[in-house]
Amino acid sequence: MKARILKHILHFKQPSGTSRGVLYDKPTWFIILENENSIGVGECSMLKGLSLDDRPDYEQKLQWVCDNIYFGEQQLYADLVDFPSIQFGVETAFRSLKNQDPFQLFPSPFSKGQSSIPINGLVWMGSKEFMRQQIVDKIENGFDCIKLKIGAIDFETECLLLQSIRKNFSAAEIEIRVDANGAFAPSEALEKLKRLSDFNIHSIEQPIAVNQWDAMAGLCEQSPIDIALDEELIGVFSDSKRMKLLDTIRPHYLILKPSLIGGWQGSESWIDAAQQCKISWWATSALESNIGLNAIAQWVFIKQNPLKQGLGTGALYTNNIEAPLEVQKGFLSYNQQSSWDFKLNESCL
């Protein structure tokens, strides 16, 4: 078996924000496995300023994976505990290699174009007018669940935006989720959650910054809005620490981003822990290209999670990998009439 790495720079249609800055473009890497007549493809999607594996030796580690591909999937995965996005790329590439069609990872009615996945429409942080126009666009495009990134502009302005939705649509018509990315100070968070509850919010992700377990636990106990943990899950890899975190904080939901928490295996471990604590979850992409988005979507579908997933970010880029993935009226589907356009020699480390 041979392995190599392709690097691709994704360009945003408009600047996009993470919890630690604004992104104009995003590098991503693909592990390509070749064995006789079979090819496997997996994406390693690290987020600057957020991923645990945002470190100077990232590309060196990718080369190490190629040099030691003979270790096999499970040994490589175990040796990459500090590189969760590469873990995801490795497990995806090996699963891809096993299938006649490298993009059919978990064959199902979804991957065969017979069913679809309900998703939320994502509204990025920005100016009032920028956010307002995104809200209008999402509703006009048929989304009945909207997720707003908040914390970048004045809180009162954000409340006015939420109020404008509720003036026209009830909670039964439009579900609203918000993501604060840890923007609230613990001393002000509860009061802001009470204000947000006036707009019948479904849930809020990460209202305060990570590693404040006691403060987050207090919010989960008192908040009038259900709280979901997102960034809090990054870097928590042992079963014992997962259970300790959930037992301490007792959130209402977990947000699973495979590229940030160790791929499917890491996500499955969080699901097992969440089930023991009777906590629900949904999955979200972490700005992957369509290669990674496809891997997450096919896995999510077989989990039969009834909640709306966060899998609509593929349209963010001007130069995404052409794929059969389509978003229509709040659903992600796999169009069997379309095809993949993945150039195996795009660039190489």
C-alpha positions as a Markdown table, in Angstrom:
| # | Residue | x | y | z |
|---|---|---|---|---|
| 1 | Met | 0.0 | 0.0 | 0.0 |
| 2 | Lys | 1.2 | 3.5 | -0.8 |
| 3 | Ala | 0.1 | 6.8 | 0.9 |
| 4 | Arg | 0.6 | 10.4 | -0.1 |
| 5 | Ile | -0.7 | 13.8 | 0.9 |
| 6 | Leu | -2.4 | 16.4 | -1.2 |
| 7 | Lys | -2.8 | 20.0 | 0.1 |
| 8 | His | -5.6 | 22.2 | -1.0 |
| 9 | Ile | -6.3 | 25.9 | -0.1 |
| 10 | Leu | -10.0 | 26.6 | 0.2 |
| 11 | His | -11.1 | 30.1 | -0.4 |
| 12 | Phe | -14.2 | 31.6 | 1.4 |
| 13 | Lys | -16.7 | 33.5 | -0.7 |
| 14 | Gln | -16.7 | 36.0 | 2.2 |
| 15 | Pro | -14.7 | 36.2 | 5.4 |
| 16 | Ser | -15.8 | 33.6 | 8.0 |
| 17 | Gly | -15.2 | 33.8 | 11.7 |
| 18 | Thr | -14.1 | 31.2 | 14.3 |
| 19 | Ser | -14.0 | 31.8 | 18.0 |
| 20 | Arg | -10.4 | 33.2 | 17.6 |
| 21 | Gly | -10.4 | 35.2 | 14.5 |
| 22 | Val | -11.5 | 35.8 | 10.9 |
| 23 | Leu | -10.7 | 33.4 | 8.1 |
| 24 | Tyr | -10.2 | 34.3 | 4.4 |
| 25 | Asp | -8.9 | 31.0 | 3.3 |
| 26 | Lys | -8.4 | 27.6 | 4.9 |
| 27 | Pro | -5.8 | 24.9 | 4.1 |
| 28 | Thr | -6.9 | 21.3 | 4.2 |
| 29 | Trp | -5.0 | 18.1 | 3.5 |
| 30 | Phe | -6.1 | 14.8 | 1.9 |
| 31 | Ile | -4.6 | 11.4 | 2.7 |
| 32 | Ile | -4.6 | 9.3 | -0.5 |
| 33 | Leu | -4.2 | 5.5 | -0.1 |
| 34 | Glu | -3.4 | 3.4 | -3.1 |
| 35 | Asn | -3.5 | -0.4 | -3.1 |
| 36 | Glu | -3.5 | -2.3 | -6.4 |
| 37 | Asn | -6.6 | -0.9 | -8.2 |
| 38 | Ser | -8.2 | 0.7 | -5.1 |
| 39 | Ile | -8.0 | 4.3 | -3.9 |
| 40 | Gly | -8.9 | 5.7 | -0.5 |
| 41 | Val | -9.4 | 9.4 | 0.4 |
| 42 | Gly | -9.6 | 11.0 | 3.8 |
| 43 | Glu | -9.6 | 14.7 | 4.7 |
| 44 | Cys | -7.5 | 16.2 | 7.5 |
| 45 | Ser | -9.1 | 19.5 | 8.3 |
| 46 | Met | -7.4 | 21.5 | 11.0 |
| 47 | Leu | -8.8 | 24.9 | 12.1 |
| 48 | Lys | -6.3 | 27.6 | 12.9 |
| 49 | Gly | -6.6 | 28.9 | 16.4 |
| 50 | Leu | -9.1 | 26.2 | 17.5 |
| 51 | Ser | -8.0 | 22.7 | 16.7 |
| 52 | Leu | -5.8 | 20.9 | 19.3 |
| 53 | Asp | -3.5 | 20.0 | 16.4 |
| 54 | Asp | -2.9 | 23.5 | 15.3 |
| 55 | Arg | 0.8 | 23.2 | 15.7 |
| 56 | Pro | 4.0 | 23.8 | 13.6 |
| 57 | Asp | 4.7 | 20.1 | 13.0 |
| 58 | Tyr | 1.3 | 19.3 | 11.5 |
| 59 | Glu | 2.6 | 18.7 | 8.0 |
| 60 | Gln | 5.5 | 16.7 | 9.4 |
| 61 | Lys | 3.0 | 14.5 | 11.2 |
| 62 | Leu | 1.2 | 14.0 | 7.9 |
| 63 | Gln | 4.4 | 12.8 | 6.3 |
| 64 | Trp | 5.0 | 10.5 | 9.2 |
| 65 | Val | 1.6 | 8.9 | 8.6 |
| 66 | Cys | 2.6 | 8.3 | 4.9 |
| 67 | Asp | 6.0 | 6.9 | 5.9 |
| 68 | Asn | 4.4 | 4.5 | 8.4 |
| 69 | Ile | 1.1 | 3.6 | 6.7 |
| 70 | Tyr | 2.1 | -0.1 | 7.1 |
| 71 | Phe | 1.2 | 0.3 | 10.8 |
| 72 | Gly | -2.4 | 0.0 | 9.8 |
| 73 | Glu | -5.5 | 2.0 | 10.7 |
| 74 | Gln | -5.8 | 1.2 | 14.4 |
| 75 | Gln | -2.2 | 1.6 | 15.3 |
| 76 | Leu | -1.9 | 4.9 | 13.5 |
| 77 | Tyr | -5.1 | 6.1 | 15.1 |
| 78 | Ala | -3.7 | 5.3 | 18.6 |
| 79 | Asp | -0.4 | 7.0 | 17.8 |
| 80 | Leu | -2.2 | 10.2 | 16.7 |
| 81 | Val | -4.1 | 11.1 | 19.9 |
| 82 | Asp | -2.7 | 14.6 | 19.8 |
| 83 | Phe | -3.8 | 15.0 | 16.1 |
| 84 | Pro | -7.6 | 14.5 | 16.1 |
| 85 | Ser | -8.1 | 15.8 | 12.6 |
| 86 | Ile | -5.4 | 13.5 | 11.2 |
| 87 | Gln | -7.1 | 10.6 | 13.1 |
| 88 | Phe | -10.3 | 11.5 | 11.2 |
| 89 | Gly | -8.4 | 11.5 | 7.9 |
| 90 | Val | -6.8 | 8.2 | 8.6 |
| 91 | Glu | -10.0 | 6.3 | 9.5 |
| 92 | Thr | -11.8 | 7.9 | 6.6 |
| 93 | Ala | -9.1 | 7.0 | 4.1 |
| 94 | Phe | -8.9 | 3.4 | 5.2 |
| 95 | Arg | -12.7 | 3.0 | 5.1 |
| 96 | Ser | -12.7 | 4.6 | 1.7 |
| 97 | Leu | -10.1 | 2.2 | 0.4 |
| 98 | Lys | -12.3 | -0.8 | 1.3 |
| 99 | Asn | -15.1 | 0.2 | -0.9 |
| 100 | Gln | -15.4 | 0.0 | -4.7 |
| 101 | Asp | -16.6 | 3.6 | -4.7 |
| 102 | Pro | -14.2 | 5.5 | -2.5 |
| 103 | Phe | -16.9 | 8.1 | -1.7 |
| 104 | Gln | -19.4 | 5.5 | -0.5 |
| 105 | Leu | -18.2 | 5.2 | 3.1 |
| 106 | Phe | -21.5 | 4.0 | 4.8 |
| 107 | Pro | -23.8 | 2.8 | 2.1 |
| 108 | Ser | -27.4 | 3.8 | 3.1 |
| 109 | Pro | -30.5 | 5.4 | 1.6 |
| 110 | Phe | -28.7 | 8.7 | 2.0 |
| 111 | Ser | -25.6 | 7.8 | 0.1 |
| 112 | Lys | -27.8 | 6.1 | -2.6 |
| 113 | Gly | -29.8 | 9.3 | -3.1 |
| 114 | Gln | -33.0 | 7.9 | -1.6 |
| 115 | Ser | -33.2 | 10.0 | 1.6 |
| 116 | Ser | -31.8 | 13.2 | 3.1 |
| 117 | Ile | -30.6 | 14.8 | 6.3 |
| 118 | Pro | -32.4 | 17.8 | 8.0 |
| 119 | Ile | -29.9 | 20.5 | 8.7 |
| 120 | Asn | -29.8 | 24.0 | 10.2 |
| 121 | Gly | -29.1 | 27.1 | 8.2 |
| 122 | Leu | -25.9 | 28.8 | 9.5 |
| 123 | Val | -25.8 | 32.6 | 9.9 |
| 124 | Trp | -22.3 | 34.0 | 10.4 |
| 125 | Met | -21.3 | 36.8 | 12.8 |
| 126 | Gly | -20.9 | 40.2 | 11.2 |
| 127 | Ser | -22.6 | 43.5 | 10.9 |
| 128 | Lys | -26.3 | 43.9 | 11.6 |
| 129 | Glu | -27.2 | 44.2 | 7.9 |
| 130 | Phe | -24.9 | 41.2 | 6.9 |
| 131 | Met | -26.6 | 39.0 | 9.5 |
| 132 | Arg | -30.1 | 40.2 | 8.6 |
| 133 | Gln | -29.6 | 39.4 | 5.0 |
| 134 | Gln | -28.3 | 35.9 | 5.8 |
| 135 | Ile | -31.4 | 35.3 | 7.9 |
| 136 | Val | -33.7 | 36.4 | 5.1 |
| 137 | Asp | -31.8 | 34.2 | 2.6 |
| 138 | Lys | -32.0 | 31.1 | 4.8 |
| 139 | Ile | -35.7 | 31.5 | 5.4 |
| 140 | Glu | -36.4 | 32.1 | 1.7 |
| 141 | Asn | -34.4 | 29.0 | 0.9 |
| 142 | Gly | -36.7 | 26.9 | 3.0 |
| 143 | Phe | -34.8 | 26.4 | 6.3 |
| 144 | Asp | -37.0 | 26.0 | 9.3 |
| 145 | Cys | -34.0 | 25.9 | 11.7 |
| 146 | Ile | -31.5 | 28.7 | 11.8 |
| 147 | Lys | -28.3 | 28.9 | 13.8 |
| 148 | Leu | -26.9 | 32.3 | 14.5 |
| 149 | Lys | -23.3 | 33.0 | 15.5 |
| 150 | Ile | -23.5 | 35.7 | 18.2 |
| 151 | Gly | -21.0 | 37.7 | 20.3 |
| 152 | Ala | -19.4 | 39.7 | 17.5 |
| 153 | Ile | -21.6 | 42.8 | 17.6 |
| 154 | Asp | -23.6 | 44.6 | 20.3 |
| 155 | Phe | -25.8 | 42.2 | 22.3 |
| 156 | Glu | -28.8 | 44.5 | 22.0 |
| 157 | Thr | -28.5 | 44.5 | 18.2 |
| 158 | Glu | -28.4 | 40.7 | 18.2 |
| 159 | Cys | -31.5 | 40.7 | 20.3 |
| 160 | Leu | -33.2 | 42.9 | 17.8 |
| 161 | Leu | -32.3 | 40.5 | 15.0 |
| 162 | Leu | -33.8 | 37.6 | 17.0 |
| 163 | Gln | -36.9 | 39.7 | 17.8 |
| 164 | Ser | -37.4 | 40.4 | 14.1 |
| 165 | Ile | -37.5 | 36.6 | 13.4 |
| 166 | Arg | -40.0 | 36.0 | 16.1 |
| 167 | Lys | -42.2 | 38.9 | 14.9 |
| 168 | Asn | -42.8 | 36.9 | 11.7 |
| 169 | Phe | -42.3 | 33.3 | 12.7 |
| 170 | Ser | -43.3 | 31.3 | 15.8 |
| 171 | Ala | -41.0 | 28.8 | 17.4 |
| 172 | Ala | -43.1 | 26.1 | 15.7 |
| 173 | Glu | -42.3 | 27.6 | 12.3 |
| 174 | Ile | -38.6 | 28.5 | 12.8 |
| 175 | Glu | -36.3 | 26.9 | 15.3 |
| 176 | Ile | -33.6 | 29.2 | 16.4 |
| 177 | Arg | -30.2 | 28.0 | 17.8 |
| 178 | Val | -27.4 | 30.4 | 18.8 |
| 179 | Asp | -23.7 | 29.9 | 19.2 |
| 180 | Ala | -21.8 | 32.3 | 21.5 |
| 181 | Asn | -18.4 | 30.6 | 21.0 |
| 182 | Gly | -17.6 | 31.4 | 24.7 |
| 183 | Ala | -18.2 | 35.1 | 24.2 |
| 184 | Phe | -20.1 | 35.7 | 27.5 |
| 185 | Ala | -18.4 | 36.5 | 30.8 |
| 186 | Pro | -19.5 | 34.1 | 33.5 |
| 187 | Ser | -20.8 | 37.1 | 35.6 |
| 188 | Glu | -23.1 | 38.3 | 32.8 |
| 189 | Ala | -24.0 | 35.0 | 31.1 |
| 190 | Leu | -27.2 | 34.1 | 33.1 |
| 191 | Glu | -28.7 | 37.5 | 32.6 |
| 192 | Lys | -28.0 | 37.3 | 28.9 |
| 193 | Leu | -29.5 | 33.8 | 28.7 |
| 194 | Lys | -32.7 | 35.1 | 30.4 |
| 195 | Arg | -32.9 | 37.9 | 27.7 |
| 196 | Leu | -32.4 | 35.4 | 24.9 |
| 197 | Ser | -35.1 | 33.2 | 26.3 |
| 198 | Asp | -37.7 | 35.9 | 25.4 |
| 199 | Phe | -37.2 | 34.7 | 21.8 |
| 200 | Asn | -38.0 | 31.0 | 22.3 |
| 201 | Ile | -34.4 | 29.9 | 21.6 |
| 202 | His | -34.0 | 26.1 | 21.1 |
| 203 | Ser | -30.4 | 26.0 | 22.5 |
| 204 | Ile | -27.2 | 28.0 | 22.9 |
| 205 | Glu | -23.7 | 26.6 | 22.3 |
| 206 | Gln | -20.8 | 27.3 | 24.6 |
| 207 | Pro | -22.1 | 30.5 | 26.3 |
| 208 | Ile | -18.9 | 30.9 | 28.3 |
| 209 | Ala | -15.3 | 30.0 | 27.5 |
| 210 | Val | -13.9 | 26.5 | 28.1 |
| 211 | Asn | -12.4 | 25.0 | 31.3 |
| 212 | Gln | -14.8 | 26.7 | 33.6 |
| 213 | Trp | -16.7 | 23.6 | 34.6 |
| 214 | Asp | -18.3 | 24.8 | 37.8 |
| 215 | Ala | -19.5 | 28.0 | 36.2 |
| 216 | Met | -20.8 | 26.1 | 33.2 |
| 217 | Ala | -22.5 | 23.6 | 35.5 |
| 218 | Gly | -24.3 | 26.5 | 37.3 |
| 219 | Leu | -25.5 | 27.9 | 34.0 |
| 220 | Cys | -26.8 | 24.5 | 32.9 |
| 221 | Glu | -28.7 | 24.2 | 36.1 |
| 222 | Gln | -30.2 | 27.7 | 36.1 |
| 223 | Ser | -30.5 | 28.6 | 32.4 |
| 224 | Pro | -34.0 | 29.0 | 30.8 |
| 225 | Ile | -32.3 | 27.9 | 27.5 |
| 226 | Asp | -30.8 | 24.5 | 26.9 |
| 227 | Ile | -27.0 | 24.6 | 26.8 |
| 228 | Ala | -24.9 | 22.7 | 24.3 |
| 229 | Leu | -21.1 | 22.0 | 24.7 |
| 230 | Asp | -18.9 | 22.5 | 21.7 |
| 231 | Glu | -15.3 | 23.7 | 22.2 |
| 232 | Glu | -15.5 | 22.2 | 25.7 |
| 233 | Leu | -15.1 | 18.7 | 24.1 |
| 234 | Ile | -11.8 | 19.5 | 22.4 |
| 235 | Gly | -8.8 | 17.7 | 24.0 |
| 236 | Val | -10.8 | 15.4 | 26.2 |
| 237 | Phe | -9.9 | 11.9 | 25.0 |
| 238 | Ser | -10.1 | 9.5 | 28.0 |
| 239 | Asp | -13.4 | 7.8 | 28.9 |
| 240 | Ser | -12.9 | 8.8 | 32.5 |
| 241 | Lys | -12.4 | 12.5 | 31.7 |
| 242 | Arg | -15.4 | 12.5 | 29.4 |
| 243 | Met | -17.6 | 11.1 | 32.1 |
| 244 | Lys | -16.2 | 13.5 | 34.7 |
| 245 | Leu | -16.9 | 16.5 | 32.4 |
| 246 | Leu | -20.5 | 15.4 | 31.7 |
| 247 | Asp | -21.2 | 14.5 | 35.3 |
| 248 | Thr | -19.9 | 17.9 | 36.5 |
| 249 | Ile | -21.5 | 20.1 | 33.9 |
| 250 | Arg | -24.7 | 18.2 | 32.9 |
| 251 | Pro | -25.3 | 19.9 | 29.6 |
| 252 | His | -28.5 | 19.4 | 27.6 |
| 253 | Tyr | -26.7 | 18.7 | 24.3 |
| 254 | Leu | -23.3 | 17.9 | 22.9 |
| 255 | Ile | -22.1 | 19.2 | 19.5 |
| 256 | Leu | -19.8 | 16.7 | 17.8 |
| 257 | Lys | -17.3 | 17.9 | 15.3 |
| 258 | Pro | -15.3 | 14.8 | 14.2 |
| 259 | Ser | -12.3 | 16.8 | 12.9 |
| 260 | Leu | -11.9 | 18.3 | 16.4 |
| 261 | Ile | -12.5 | 15.3 | 18.6 |
| 262 | Gly | -10.9 | 12.3 | 16.9 |
| 263 | Gly | -13.1 | 11.4 | 14.0 |
| 264 | Trp | -15.9 | 8.8 | 14.1 |
| 265 | Gln | -14.2 | 6.8 | 16.9 |
| 266 | Gly | -13.9 | 9.9 | 19.1 |
| 267 | Ser | -17.5 | 10.9 | 18.3 |
| 268 | Glu | -18.8 | 7.4 | 19.1 |
| 269 | Ser | -17.1 | 7.6 | 22.5 |
| 270 | Trp | -18.8 | 10.9 | 23.3 |
| 271 | Ile | -22.1 | 9.4 | 22.2 |
| 272 | Asp | -21.6 | 6.4 | 24.5 |
| 273 | Ala | -20.9 | 8.8 | 27.4 |
| 274 | Ala | -23.8 | 11.1 | 26.6 |
| 275 | Gln | -26.2 | 8.2 | 26.5 |
| 276 | Gln | -25.2 | 7.1 | 29.9 |
| 277 | Cys | -26.0 | 10.6 | 31.1 |
| 278 | Lys | -29.2 | 10.9 | 29.0 |
| 279 | Ile | -27.7 | 13.8 | 27.0 |
| 280 | Ser | -28.7 | 14.4 | 23.4 |
| 281 | Trp | -26.3 | 15.4 | 20.6 |
| 282 | Trp | -26.0 | 16.4 | 17.0 |
| 283 | Ala | -23.0 | 16.7 | 14.6 |
| 284 | Thr | -21.5 | 19.7 | 12.9 |
| 285 | Ser | -18.9 | 20.1 | 10.2 |
| 286 | Ala | -15.8 | 22.1 | 11.1 |
| 287 | Leu | -15.4 | 23.9 | 7.7 |
| 288 | Glu | -14.2 | 20.8 | 5.9 |
| 289 | Ser | -14.3 | 20.5 | 2.1 |
| 290 | Asn | -17.0 | 18.3 | 0.6 |
| 291 | Ile | -14.7 | 15.3 | 1.2 |
| 292 | Gly | -15.0 | 15.7 | 5.0 |
| 293 | Leu | -18.6 | 16.8 | 4.9 |
| 294 | Asn | -19.5 | 13.7 | 3.0 |
| 295 | Ala | -17.7 | 11.5 | 5.5 |
| 296 | Ile | -19.6 | 13.1 | 8.4 |
| 297 | Ala | -23.0 | 13.1 | 6.7 |
| 298 | Gln | -22.9 | 9.4 | 5.8 |
| 299 | Trp | -21.9 | 8.5 | 9.3 |
| 300 | Val | -24.6 | 10.8 | 10.8 |
| 301 | Phe | -27.3 | 9.2 | 8.7 |
| 302 | Ile | -26.7 | 5.7 | 9.9 |
| 303 | Lys | -26.9 | 7.0 | 13.5 |
| 304 | Gln | -30.5 | 7.9 | 12.9 |
| 305 | Asn | -30.4 | 11.0 | 15.0 |
| 306 | Pro | -33.7 | 12.9 | 14.6 |
| 307 | Leu | -32.2 | 16.4 | 15.4 |
| 308 | Lys | -31.2 | 18.8 | 12.7 |
| 309 | Gln | -27.5 | 18.5 | 12.0 |
| 310 | Gly | -25.0 | 21.3 | 11.2 |
| 311 | Leu | -23.9 | 20.1 | 7.8 |
| 312 | Gly | -24.5 | 22.9 | 5.4 |
| 313 | Thr | -21.1 | 24.6 | 5.2 |
| 314 | Gly | -20.0 | 23.2 | 1.8 |
| 315 | Ala | -21.3 | 26.3 | 0.0 |
| 316 | Leu | -18.9 | 28.6 | 1.9 |
| 317 | Tyr | -16.1 | 28.2 | -0.6 |
| 318 | Thr | -15.4 | 29.4 | -4.1 |
| 319 | Asn | -13.2 | 26.3 | -4.9 |
| 320 | Asn | -14.7 | 23.4 | -3.0 |
| 321 | Ile | -14.4 | 19.9 | -4.3 |
| 322 | Glu | -17.3 | 19.3 | -6.8 |
| 323 | Ala | -19.5 | 16.7 | -5.2 |
| 324 | Pro | -23.0 | 15.2 | -5.4 |
| 325 | Leu | -23.9 | 16.8 | -2.0 |
| 326 | Glu | -26.8 | 19.3 | -2.4 |
| 327 | Val | -28.6 | 21.5 | 0.1 |
| 328 | Gln | -32.3 | 22.1 | -0.7 |
| 329 | Lys | -35.0 | 23.6 | 1.5 |
| 330 | Gly | -33.2 | 22.7 | 4.7 |
| 331 | Phe | -32.0 | 19.2 | 3.8 |
| 332 | Leu | -28.7 | 17.8 | 2.7 |
| 333 | Ser | -29.0 | 15.1 | 0.0 |
| 334 | Tyr | -26.7 | 13.0 | -2.2 |
| 335 | Asn | -27.6 | 13.4 | -5.9 |
| 336 | Gln | -26.7 | 10.2 | -7.7 |
| 337 | Gln | -27.0 | 12.1 | -11.0 |
| 338 | Ser | -24.0 | 14.2 | -10.1 |
| 339 | Ser | -20.4 | 13.1 | -9.7 |
| 340 | Trp | -17.2 | 13.8 | -7.8 |
| 341 | Asp | -14.5 | 15.9 | -9.3 |
| 342 | Phe | -11.5 | 15.2 | -7.1 |
| 343 | Lys | -8.1 | 15.7 | -8.8 |
| 344 | Leu | -5.6 | 13.3 | -7.3 |
| 345 | Asn | -2.6 | 15.3 | -8.4 |
| 346 | Glu | -3.7 | 18.8 | -7.3 |
| 347 | Ser | -0.7 | 19.5 | -5.2 |
| 348 | Cys | 1.6 | 17.5 | -3.0 |
| 349 | Leu | 3.7 | 18.0 | 0.1 |
